[in-house]
Amino acid sequence: MDARTAESPVMSQQEGWLQRERASGRFYDRLAWVIGAFLIAMIGLNIWLLRRGAEPGTLLSPPLIALLMIAILLPAIALMVLYARKVAVQRAERGGLGSGRLHIRLVALFSVVAVVPTVLVAIFASLLFQSGIEFWFSNRARNMLENTVQVARASYDREVERVENETVTASADLSDYLHKTTIDDPRFAEAFARNQVLNRNLSEAIIFTYGSDKQIRTLALVNPYDRPLDKVITPASIGALAKQQVVPLNSFDRIGAVAHLDYGSDTYLYAARVFDPQFQLQIRRANGVLRDYQSLRERSRLNQLKFNAALLLGSLIIVGLAIFTALRLADRLVRPVGELVGAAGRIEAGDFSVRVPVAESEDEAQTLALAFNRMTGRLEEQTNALRAANTQLDTRRAFIEAVLSSVTAGVIAVDATHRIRLLNRSAETLLQKGEEEIEGRGLSSVSSELDEFMRGDQSDANVLITTDGGQRTLAVKRMRYADGSVLTFDDITDQLSDQRRAAWSDIARRIAHEIKNPLTPIQLAAERLERRFAQEISSDRETFERLTATIVRQVGDLRRMVDEFSNFARMPKPVFRDEDVHEVARQALFLHEVAHPGIAFSIDPPQGPFRMVCDRRQLAQALTNVVKNGIEAIEGRRNRGEHSLAGDRVDLKLHQDGSNLVIDVLDTGIGLPEDRERLTEPYMTTRVRGTGLGLAIVKKIVEEHMGEIAFMDRPGGGTHVRISFDSEKLAALATDASQPVSDSDDVSEEEA
């Protein structure tokens, strides 16, 4: 059995599902655009709220920040679900699984299962984080940290102030000592070390001079640490004493100061208090912590944005993993269904050898696959038997069709209601219904003439039918059978035309033989009467001359008519040679152009060789007859008093259509009669004095040149005659140019 291409109801239903799914898909696409626009708006609102101008450390409330995050999270998840739905539908369409509803349902289920806890966790995490960050960036936390740093800084500043004051006081006391004793006095050294350094809780002190050479010269010192003074006391610090009483000199491990000593113009006192270096380091660390805290406080809203973005990204990743898992699980679940659908499609296409893979797991899918394979096995057995029977039927049918297509007769089988059940190609060609569907239609809608014949009792008859190509005569026979009838018919139009032409040729030959022989004596007798007795007739001589002239003229007309009969009855065999058809056509047109100056003649193209193998004399005769008919048609229109918008003209056109040479002759005459199909029959004429042989001779010449002639209406009025020759077929008939032309057409009167 042949594979059928028609859709099954299941496939039609599946196609309907796909169409509805595509329609809903367009709705979801529009919904995705709306959600996407809303998502972009929410993202912009979040960024604006979190980064708009506000006091450093000012945070949005935890409920508001959680609400903003959810306003972004839910649309983003919705977009992911819609995209997953689209992917599910596309996977189902590629796998031939219908609308992909199982994929969509699993995606929806897993999305809900993942979204609910994810959203709840995101809300609580956001609230918890925002609550904690709200505390750490509150005014209370800020004051506590700033106060802690301020305490350490205040202690350090008080110590610096104390050392400066002690240095000034010691400078005054030492000046008094030096006014009372010398600097080398042991008592001065005792007082300097104990009273001024130790009692004032200082760690070191130095009395030195600083001259114009910028060199430090020590006069007295208490310096248990033994460090170079030029690294501590600089020219800048000495210069600063000109503007202030004391200059602090602090380093990472001590607090010092230098003051002027009233013991000469360049004498100074330097005193310092050494402390643990970790104290200064802790102060710096505290300052760094405070700066970092203030920086974090200024970027608190940005940190809120970052945390929300991280929380949002994590939530989307979780939902995305859930959707991906749903798609993979759906693929795994529907794979056996897809295999069954594919196998069913192959069975629908006629492949009954298909089998589905059987899963190793003992479950419902394995049971379904085994049952399906058993069913396909039984179908294959039954189908093979049906195919064997159908093969025999097809062989017989092919034999009958081959017989019907090989015969030239048309065959039509009709039922009791005259509805066509079978017909061969010849019947379609004869009825000229090749582009229409005939089988199954009523016979009356195809051919009313054949339907009228079927309603009669005759078993055979000649039926005249009308087709697009004109009227045709069919020899029809009918054979009845139980459920209807079989019509066989042949086109005998050409056969009847040939019979009529042969009969007319025989008649023309007899007429030419019987009439042409007495014409010469009659003409000679009339001419002799005119010459012999014209001078002797005295009464009514004018009448005598008119009568003899009439006899001579009528004899000439009869001779010309007999010549046409002779030409039609005994057309000479054409001699085919390579000729310039354009030159032949131009000469044929020129003869009439000289004789009829009131008619415009044209040939298109004006020049150019159109070579073809033909009989030059016969082709010229055919074109002359066609142009002559056109001229007579124009004169007939003039006699009726009618006018043509295109004027009085005859146009001759030549063109090459593939291997065919086409000659078109157009005139603006009275046009074609209704029975134009009979124009080429002998003695068929529309003129009073016409013989009806001109176009019959033209058709005979065209047929002997294996060409075709057609009569059509010229646009705007008039006649269009088209003559077409197959140049390739005529080329095979070419004869030697040196062969003499036969003059068999110049028949003597006695032979005619």
N, C-alpha and C positions, 0 to 999 in steps of 0.2 A: 504494500500500500504506500502511495506517495506521501511525503511529508506535507502536512497542511500548514498553511500560513495564517489561517484565520485565528483570531484571538479566542481563547476559551473564556467562559464566564468568570473563572477565578482570576485570570490575568486582567480581564476588564475591570473586575472589582478592585484589583490591586492598582490598576492605573487610575481608577477613581480616587482611591486613597491618596495616591501620589499627588493628584491634582488638588485635592482638598488640603493636603499638607503644604503644597507650594503656596496656596492662597493664605493659609494661616502663617506660613513662613514670612510672607510679605508683611503681615500685620506685626509679627514679632520683630522684624527688621525695623519697622517704624518705631515700635516701642523701645528698641535698643537705642535708637537715635535720641529719643526723648530722655531716657534714663542717662545716656552719656552726657547730654547737655546739662541735666540736673547735677550729675557728678562733678562736672567741670565747675559749675557754679558753686557747689559746696566746697570744693578744694580752694577756689579763690576766696570764699568767705572765711575759711579756716586760716589761710595765710594772712588775710587782712586783719582778722581779729588778733592773731598771735603776734603780729609784727607792727601793729599800728603804734603810734607814739603814746607812751605812758611812762609813769615814773618807774625808775629801775626797781626791780623786785616786785612789781605789781603783776599778780598772776590772775588768770581767769579761774573762776570757781570750778571745783572738781565736777559737779553735775553738768555745767556748761561744756567743759572740755570733753567729757564722756559723750554728751549729746552730739557735739560736732564730729567726734570720731565715728559714732554710729551713723551719722548722716552721710559719711563717706563710705563706710564699710558696707552698709546694706545695698546702695546702688552698685558698688563695685562687684559685690557677690551676685547681684541680679544680672549684671552684664556677663559675668563668667558663666552663669547658668544658661543664659540665652545663647551664648556662643557654643557652650557644650551641647545644647539642644540642636543647633545648626549642624555641628560636627556629627551628632548622632544620626540626623536625617541623611546627611551625605553618605555616611558609612552604610546605612541601610539601603540607599539607592544604588550604591556601587555593588553591594552584595546581593541585590535583587530581593530584598526582604521587606518590600512594601514601604509603609510610612515610618518605620523605625520607632513605633510606639513603645516597645519594650526598652529600647535604649533611653528614650525620653523619660519613661517612668523610673528606671533605675537611677538616672542622673538626678531627677527630682527628689527621689527618696534619699539618696546619699547626700545630696546637697542639704536637705532639711536636717538630716541626722548630724551633719558636720556644722551647719550654720548655727543651730540653736545653742549648743554648748560653747562654740567658739565666740559667739556674740556675748553670751553671759560672762565667760571668762574675760573677754576684752573689756567689758564694762567694769567688772570688779577690779581688774588689774589697773585700769585707768583711774578709778576712784581711789584705790589704795596708793598708787604712786603719786597722784595729784595731792592727796591728803598729806603724805610725807613731805613732798617738796613744798607744799604750802607752809608747813611748820618751819622747815629749815630756812625758808626765805621770808619768814615773818619778822616783824620789828623786834620781838622779844629775843629771837635767836641772834639777830644782827646786833642788838645792844649788848648781849652777853659777850659775844666775841669781840666787839669793839672795846668794851670795858676791860676785858682781860688783857688785850694788847696795850690799852692805855695805862694800866697799872704798871706794867713792865717799863714802858717808855717814861712814865712819870718818875719812877725810881731812878732811872738812868739820868734823867734831866736834873733831878735834885742833886745827885752826886756831882754832876758837872758843875752846877752852880756853887756847891759847897767848896769844890776844889778851887774854883776861880776866886771865891771870897777868901779862902784860907791863903791862897798865894798872895793876894793883895795885902792881907793883914800881916803875913810873914815878911813881906817886903818892907813894910813900915817898921816892924820890930827889928829886923836885921839892920835897917838904916840907923836906928837908934844905937844898936850895939856897936856898929862900926864908927859912929861918932864918938863913942866912949873908949873904945879899945881898937887894937889893930886886928886885921883879919888873920894874922898868924898867931894870935893869942890862943892858948889852949882853952881858955874859958869861953872864947867865942865859938870854937869848934864844939865844945860841950853844949853850949846854949843852942847852937844851930842844929845839932843832931837831935837833942832831946826835946828842947822846948818848941822848936819850930817844925820839926819833921815828925817826930814820934808822937808828941802830944796833939798835934793837929791831925793825926791819923792819915799821914801822908806816907808814901812808900819811898820817894826819892826827891832830892832837891839839889840844885846846882846854882852857884853864883859864877857868872862868866861875863867876859867882855866881848863886844862885837864891834871891831873897828872898821875903818874904811877899806881895809884889805879883805873884809868879809870872812875873817878867820875867827873861830871861837877859841877863846883862851880861858881855861877854867881857873877860877880863883879859889873856890871851895866847893866841896860836893859831899853829898850823902847818896851814894850810888852803889847799892849792893848787887845790882843786876848787870853792871858792866856792859853797857851797850853804847854804841857811837852816837854822840849828840848831833852830829851834822845831818843824820837821817831824820831827827825829830825837830830840831830848831832850824828853820829855813829863813832866808832873807825876807821872804814875804811876810812871815809872822813877825819879824823884828820891825819891818816897815809898818805893819798894822798898828803898832803901839803908838805911833805918832797921832793916831786918831782916837784911840780908846785906851782905857787904863790897863786892861788885861786882855790877852788873846788866848783862847782855848787851843790846846794841841792834843787832840784825842786820837787814839789808835785802837786796834782791835782788842788789846789787853790792858789798857790803862787810860785814865782820864788825867790830862795834864793842862797846865796853863803857864804862860810866861808874862812877867810884869817888870816894869822898870824899877831898878834899885837905886836909891838916892846915895850913890857912892861913886861918883864920877859920871861923866856924860854917857858913857857907853857900857855901863854895868847893868846887868839884868839878872832876874831870879826866875828860874824854872823849877816848878814843883809838879809832882804827879802822884796819882793814886793807882796802884796796880790792883786788878781784880781778875777773877776767873774768866778766861776767854769764852767759855760756854755761855756766859751771861749775855755777852754781845751777840753771839750766834743765835741764842734763843730769841733775843729781841728782833733780830733780822728775820728769823723764821716766823715769828708772830706777825711781823709786818707783811711778809710774803703771803701768809695764810689770809690775812685781812684783805690784801689786794686780790688774791684769788677768789675769795668769797664775794668781794664787790664785783669782780668780773662775771662770776657766775650769776650774781644777782641781776646784773645788767642783761645777761643772756638767758634769763629765766624763761621767758616766753618762747625763745628759740629752742630751748631744751624741751619745753612742753611739746613743741611741734615735732622735734626729733623722736621723742618717746612715742607720741601718737603715731608717727610714720612707721616706726619699728613695730609697734603693736599691730598696726593696720596691715603691714606687710606680712607679719607672722600669721595673722588670721587668714589673709588671702591665700597664703601658701597652704595652710591646712585645708581650706575649702577646695583649692585647686587639686591637691592630692586626693581628696575624697571624690571629686568629679572624675579625675583620671582613673581612679580605682573603679568607679561605677562604669565608665566606658569599657575598660578592659574586661570587667565581669560580664557586662552585657554582650560583648563580642564572644566571650567564651560560652555564654548560655545560648546565644542565637546561632552559633556556628553550625550545630546539627540541623537547625531549622533551615539555614541558608543552603546547606547541602541538599536537603530534601526539595527546596524550592528550585534549585538549579537542576536537579535530576528530573523534577516534574516538568520543567521547561524543555529539557531535551526529549522527554517522552512525548510532550505535546508536538515537538518538531518531527517526531517519527522515529527517534532513536530508542528502541526498547531494550537495548543491551546495556543500558546504564545501570549502575549499582552504586549505592552510597556506602561509605566506609562504616564498619561496625565498631563501636567503641569497646574497649576492653572492660570498662566498668560495667557491672551488672545493674543497670538502672533503666528508667523509662526510655531514655534515648536509645539504648541498645535494643530494647524490645521494638520500638518504632522502626528502627533501621532494618531489623530482621523481617518484620512484617512488610515493609516497603519493598525489600528485595524479593520476597516471595511473590508479591503482587506483580512486580515488573517481569519476573520469570514467566508467570502464567500469561501475562499480556504478550510477551515476546513469542511464546508458542502459538497463541491464537492469531497473532498478527502475521506470523510466517505462513500459517495456513491460508489466511485471507489474501496475502500477497500472491501465493501460488495461484489461487482462483482468479484474482484480478489480473495476473499476468496473462492468463489464457484469454480473458475478456479483452484486455488491452491489445493482445496480438490480433484477435479477430477485428476489433475496432480499427486498429491501424491498417489492417488489410483492406477493410471497407473504405476507410478514408483515403488510402492510397489509390484505390480503384476510382473513387469519386473525384479525387483531385486530378487524376490523369486524363479523365475523359473531357472532351471539349464541350459536351452538352451540359446544360445546367440541370441540376437535380434538386428538387425541393420536396421534403416530406412534411405533410400537414396532418393534423388530427381531424376529428369529426367536426370541430368548430372552425376549421380553416385557420388554425393557429400553427405557425411554422415551428417544427420540431427539429429539423435538420436541413442543411443546405450546403452545397459544395462551393468552391471558390469560383468556378465558372458561372454559377448562378449569381453570385455577388457581382462579378464583372459585367455580366449581361444586363443586370438590373441597375448597375452603377450605384451600388450601395456599400462600397468598400469601407467607407469611413463611419458607417452607422452600424449599430448592433441590431441585426435582423432576427436572429434566433429568439423565439418566444413571442414575437409580435404577430398580430393578425395579418393575413395575406392581403386584405384590403388596404392596409396602411402602407404596404410595400408596393403593390401593383394592383390597382383597381381593375385593369383589364384581365389579369389572370384570375382574380377573384370572381369576376363576371363569368369567365369561362368555366370555373369550378361549379358555379351554380346551375350550369346547363347540363344537358344529358350527353353531349358529344364526348367521345373518347379521344379525338384528335382534331386539331384545327390550326389554321394560321391566325395568330393573334397580333394585332398591331398595338404596340405599347409606346408610350412617350417617356423618354429619359432625358437626363441633362444634356446628352449629346444629340438629341433629336428623336425622330420617330424610327423605331426598329420593328421589323417583322420577325416573329418567332413562330417556329413550327412546334406546337405543343402537343404532347401526348399525356394521357392520364391513365394510371393503373390504381385500382382500388384495393384496399386490404381491410382487415377487420376494424381497425381503429381510425382509419383515415385514408389518405390517398398519397400517391407519389407522382409528382409532375416532372417530366423530362422535356426539355425544349432546346432547340438550336436556333441561332441567329442566321436567318436565310436572307437578310436584307441585301447583302452584297451578291449573293447568288441570284436573287431575283433581278437585281440591277444589272448583273452581267448577262442574264438571259434577255432582258429588255434591250440592252445595248447590242447584243448579237442579233436580235430580231430586227432592230432598227438598222443595223449595218447591212443586213441582207436586203431590207426594203430599200435602203439608200442605193445599194449597188444595182438593184433592179430598176429603180427610178432613173439613175444616171444612164443605164444602158438603154432604156426605152425612150427617154426624152432627149438625151444629148445627140443621138444620131440624126433625128429630123431637124434639129435646130439649125444646122449649117445650110441645108437646102432652103429652108424657110427664109433665113437671113439673106442668102444670095438671091433668091427670087424677088424679095422685096426691094433689094438694092437695084436689081436689074429693071424691075418695073419703073422705079423712080428715074433711072437713067434713060430708059427706052421711051417711055410714054409721057415723061414730064413735059416735053416740048410740044407734044401733040394734043394734050388736054387743053382745050380752050375754055370750056365751061367749068367753073368751080375748081380751078387748078390748085388753089390754096388748100382746099379740103383734101385733094389727092395727095399733096406733099405731106400734109399733117398725118394722114393715115399711114402712109408708107414709113414715115419717121417713127410713128408709134410702134409699128410692127418691128422695126429694127431695134428700137430701144427695149421693148419687152423681151425680144429674143436675147438681147444682152443680159437683161436681168435674169432670165431663165438660165442662161449659160453660167452666170455667177452662182446661182443657187445650185445648179448641177455640180459645179466645181466643189462647193462646200459638201454636198452629198458624197462626192468622190473622195475628198480628203478625209471625211469621217469614216467612210466605209473601208478605205484601204490606206491607213496611216503607215508611211514608210518606217522601216525599222530604224531606230535612232543609232547614230554613229557617235560614240562617246569619245571626246577629246578634251584636253585641258584648255579651257576658255576663260576669258575675263568677263565675268557676269556683269560687272559694272558697265563695261563697254556695250554689251548686248542690251542692257536695260536703257542706257543713254540713247542708243540709236532708235530703239522702239519708241521712246518718249519723244525723240526729235521729229519723227515722221508726223505724229499727231500735233506737235507744237506748231509746225509750219502750216498745217491744214486748219488749225483752230486758233487763231491769234487772240480771240476774245477770252480764252481760258488760260489761267496761269498754271504752268507746269514746273515742278521742282523735283530734284533728285538729291537724296541725302545718304551719304556724304557726296559733295560735288565731285570729288576725285578719290582715287585710291583703288588699287587692284583688289578684286574679290575673285580669286581663282577657284574654279570648280570643274570637274569632269562632267561634260554634258554634250547634248546635241545642240549646237549653236542655232541652227535653223528652227528646230522645233521650240526651243526655249524662247527665241525671239517671237515666234508665232503666238505662243501662249501669253507672253507679256503684252503683245500687241492687242490680242483679243480682250484681255482684262482692262487695259487702258481704254480701248474702244468702248467697252460696256460702261465705264465710268463717264466718258464723254457723252454717250447717249443718255445716261441717267441725268446728267446736268442739263442737257437740252430738253429732256422730258419735264424737269422741274421748271425750266424757263417757260415752256409751253403752258404750264399750269398757272403761270403768273406768280410763282412763289420765289422768294429771295432767301439767300443764305447769309448769315452774319459773317461767315468766313469768306464770302465771295465765291466765284466760280474757279475752282482749282482742282488739280489732280497732283497728288504727292506720291512719289515712289521712294521707299527707304530700304536700305540694305544694312544688315548687321550680322555679325557672327555670334551665335549662341552655342558655345562649346564646339562640337563637331558639326553643328547644323548651320547652314546658310539660310537666313530668313529674309524673304522679300515681302514688304508690305506696300500695298497700293491703296490709297485713300482718296475718295472723291467727295464732293459736296452735292451729290445728286439727290434723287428722290428717295433713296434708301432701299432696303431689302423688303421683299414681300413676306407675307406670313408663312407661306410654305417654302422657306428658303432651302430646306433640305433637298428639294427637287430641282434646284437651279441647274445642277450638272447633268440632269437627265436629258436625253436627246429630244429635240423638238419641244422643250419646255422654254417658253419665252413670255415676257411681259409686254413686248412691243408688237405693234400691228404688223409690220413688215419683217419681223425677225424670223429666222429659221429655227432658232432654238438649238443650234449646233455649236455656237462659239464656245460656251463654257463647257460643253461636253467634250470638245476637242482639247480644251485646256486641262480638264481633269484627266483625260487619257494620256496627255503628254506628261503631266505631273506623276501619274502612277507609273508610267514606264521609266521615269527617273527616280522611282522609289521614294517619292516625296508625298507630302500631304497638303491639302488645300482647305481653308476654312473661311467662312463668311461671317463677319461680325458687323455690329453697328459702329459707325464712327461717332465719337463724342462731338456733340453739337449738330448732328444730322449728317446723313450720307452713309456711304458703305466703306467697310474696311475689309479688304481681301488679303489673307496671309498665306503665302506659299513657303513651305519649309522643305529643304533638301538635306539629306545626310551626306556630307562631303566624303566621309571615310568609306561608306559603302560604294559611292559612285567612283571613288578613286580605283577600286578594284576592277571596274569595267572599262578602264581607259584602253583605247586601241592605238595602234601605231599611227603616228602622224603622217607617215608617207602613204597610208592606205587611201585609195581614191574614194571620194564621197559618192555613194550610190544615188543615182537619179531615178530610182524606182518610183519616187513620188510624182515624177513628171509623166503621168499616165496619158496615153493618147486617148482620144475620144472613143476610138473603137474598143480599146481595152476597158474603158469605163463602162 
